[in-house]
């Protein structure tokens, strides 16, 4: 099965992310979390306490770790699952927009499956271009332009260190180079779908160039 790397041109006005869709099944297979006012504080407090205890344990046991390895995407941290309440909603969702080197299954016009992926370098360019042209605030449901969502981005960042990143506050453990985003959803009908579990994550959309990489094993 063929593998294509998706790339963009940082200068032209055509390639890049045009919008972010709220979907039931994210192509990167990673859901976002939804929070209300009280729960955000609970999650942040819980995770900060865990990190404080971990740091204390390191001191007591004279524990040390390889800082270069700590920045490697293979380092695993157990994520904290978060559930949201149904009152006093802050109407915020936070999660991964793009994950580097994540193979995404696609099917061509002839019905043949293939994989695509974005490199860390390309994701950085996409994020910069998305912010430059203001496409980060273009939201819709399930990639349907006729279903725009009243909402806007409140935060965006790239994961630079899996052990010392803001994502840890929310219980995530995505690799270095992951593009994270947080959105305020003001559309109450869409927000209800988030709470009901009908919408689970982000999916970016846009125009990209492709570059053949290799023929991958079908069991990836």
N, C-alpha and C positions, 0 to 999 in steps of 0.2 A: 504494500500500500504506500502511495507516495506521501511525502511530507513537504509542505510549503511553508516558508517563513514569510510572514506578512510584514511589509515595511511601508514607510511613508517618505515623502519628500518634505523636508522641514520648511522649504521656501514656497512651494506652490500653494494655491488656495483650494485644491481639490481633494488631496488625500488627507486622511485623519479622521478623528471621531466627530460625527455630526450631532449625536445625541446619546443619551443614556436611557436605556429601557428598564422598567421594573418588570421582572418576569417571574413566572412560577418555577422554571427550570433553567437556572443560569448555565451558560455554555461552559464556564470555568468550573462548574460543579462546586460552588462555594456560596453559601447563603449569607445574608447580612443579618444583623440583630436589630430589633426594634426596642426602644426604651421609652419609659415615661420619666417624669421628673425625679420621683423618689428612687426609681430603680437605677438610674444613672449613678446616683450617689452611692447606692448600695454596692453596685458592681465595682466602681472605682475604689471604694474603701476596701472591699474584699480582696481585690487584686493587689492593692498597695500593701496590705497587711501580709499577704503571702510573700511578696517580694522582700519585705522587711525581715520576715522570719527566715527567708532563704539566705539573705545577706548575713543575718546573725549566726545562722548555722555554719556558714562558710568561715566566719571569724573564729567560732569555737573549735572547729575541727581543722583549722588551718588549711581550709580547702582552697584550691586554686584551679584555674582553667585556662586553656589556650585562647587568647583574645582573637587570634586569627580564625580559629575554629568557631568561635562564638558568632562571628559574622557570616559563617557559611550557612547556606540554605538547608543543609542536611541536619542542622541542630534541631532537635525536637523539643517542644514545650507543650505540656498538656493543656489544651484549651479549656476555658471555663464556660459551660453552657449557661445561657441567660434566657429567662422567660420574662415576658412583659405583662404588666397588670392592665386592667381595662378601665382605669379611671385616671383622671388628671394627666392625660397623655401629653407628652412633649412633641409627639409626632415626628420623631427622628429615626432614621435608619442609617446604619454604618456598616461598611463591609468592603470587600475587595472589588475593585473595578476591573483590574487586569492582573494576571499572575504570569511572571516570566517563564518561558519554556514549557508552559502547560499545553499539552497536545489537545486540540479541540477537533472533534470529529465533524466532518462536513460531507455532503453528497453533491456531486457535480450534476450537470444537466442530463448526463447519460445514465444517472443512477449509480455511479461508481463512488464508493466512499474514499475519503482521503483525510489527512490531518493537516491542520495549520497551527502555527504558534507565533508568539511575539517574543522577541529578545528583550532583555532588560534595557538595552540601549534604545530600542525602538519605543518601548513603553515610556521612557523618559521624554523622548521627542513628542510623542502623542500627547502626553500630559501638558507639556509646555505649549504646544500648538492649540490644544483644547482651551486652555486658559486665555491664550492670546486672542482668540476669536470669540470667546464667550460661549462656546458650545457646551460647557459644563452645566449650564442651567437649563438646557433643553431636555426635558423629560417626557417620556411617553410610557404607555403600557403595552408590553409584548411586541415592541417594534412597530406599532401601528401609529403612523403620523396623525391619524384621525382621532386618536385617543391621547391628547396631550395631558400632562399632569401639572397641576398648580403646585410648584415646589421649587426649591433652589438649594444649591450646594452651600454648606456651612463650613466644610473643612475638606482638604485634600492633602495627601502626603505620600511620599515614597518610603517604603520600609528600607532602612539602611543597616539595621542591626537587629537580628531576631530576638536578642535578649534585652535590648534597651530601646524598644520602640513603643510608640503610643498605642499600637494595636494590642499590646499586652493588657492595657487597662480594660479593653473590651473582651478579653478572653480569646483573641485570635493568635495564631502562630504561623502566619504565612511567610514565605521566603523573602530574602533580600531582593529588592527590585519590584516587589508587588506595589501596585498603585491602589491606595485606600481612599475611600470617599465617605463623606457623611452628608446626608440630605435632610432638609426639613420638608415634610409632605403636608401641604396645606389643604389638599383636596380630601375632604372627609370620606368620600365614597372609596377612594383609593386606599386611604389609611385603614379603613375597615377591612379591606381585602388583605392588607399586610397583617393585621391582627388575626384574621381568620386563617392565615397560612396559605392564601391563594396566591400571594406574591411573596417570593422568598429571597430574591437577590437581584443584582445588577447585571446588565448585559450591554456592552458598548456596541454602537453601530456606526458605520462610516464607509469610506472608500480607501482601499489599501492596494498597493502593488504586491505581487508575490514573487518569490524566488525559490526555485526548486532546491531542496536540500538533499533528500535521500529517499530511498524506498524503505519504509519501516516494516517491521514484523507486524503481522495482523493481530497479534495477541497483546499489543501495547495497551 
